[in-house]
């Protein structure tokens, strides 16, 4: 969901957190949401269902990661380079995954997940919720709603880059948090839709944690982080935000998990928790996005397609997850990386510095005594 190559500093802890967030979302869909909505048949142990029911908070963690990484990658970037990095990172894998998801639904003749050509084309823009304003957006895959929110955040960051306001971004964040607070008290649909006010505290928290890593803890940053934390917890524990159903997360468990996200980010930002590169962090960084794109609807359909062969959901889940991981590796290596590089070169070709003619040796030598000491 976020650019990894454009970051000036590789933070391996963030890669691991990406993997944790993705795993949480996958567990939520396959071990709780699918059963709740009747999309997946099979029993899940009560304790595992309760743990998995909290997995939707992985999206909250994703948005905090996005705030941190996108703000970091925007440092010193030109508008053209920023657009190129975002388009190259998001679209190639997304287009292929959307086509694969729609194609799987058509192939299996799924009455639940099949979509029209018009819906598929609308989804390829990644702005589905803006195209179908005022009605329930018909996503090719239910997980794609968060990508539209991410895309809007990127547009906001692009506006700040164009306006040259990154150095004073705290003023913008204060205004954004104020609007989010007012929207929480009295929602305004259009403002919430266009300015992603529901999720603004998570993006702001990520950016503030990068500020801490870059500059250390300042009083202004400290106060704004508490503001973010209050809004994030208040919004997530509001009655309309809590998940329904037996064994659904309660206010306290949701609040504690979200607080844990802030604590973990504080450890990363203050460099109290550091990791070296490893196979775990590398694969977590590479596969998070393609797994997120492919897992939900394709997984639901395959789990039900295998049901006549195996009644146990957990046993069916093993080959389905293996297939999704393999498909994600192929998507990363065959589409995401090569097409991303190609798109980046086309949208923002590297600037060539014209070669300068060397000075004659005699001239260079005669002026050597005028050069400053080093």
Secondary structure, DSSP 8 states (H G I E B T S, - for coil): ---SSS-SS--HHHHHHHHHHHHHHHHHIIIIIHHHTTSS-S---HHHHHHHHGGGHHHHHHHHHHHHHHHHHHTT--HHHHHHHHHHHHHHHHHHHHHHHHHHHHHTT-TTT---HHHHHHHTTT-HHHHTTTS----SSGGGHHHHHHHHHHHHHHHHHHTT-GGGHHHHHHHHHHHHHHHHHS--HHHHHHHTTTTHHHHHHHHHHHHHHHH---HHHHHHHHHHHHHHHHHHTSTTTS--STT---HHHHHHHHHHHHHHHHHHHTTSS-----HHHHHHHHHHHHHHHHSHHHHHHHHHHTTTT---HHHHHHHHHHHHHHHHHHHIIIIIHHHHHHHHHHHS------------HHHHHHTGGGS---
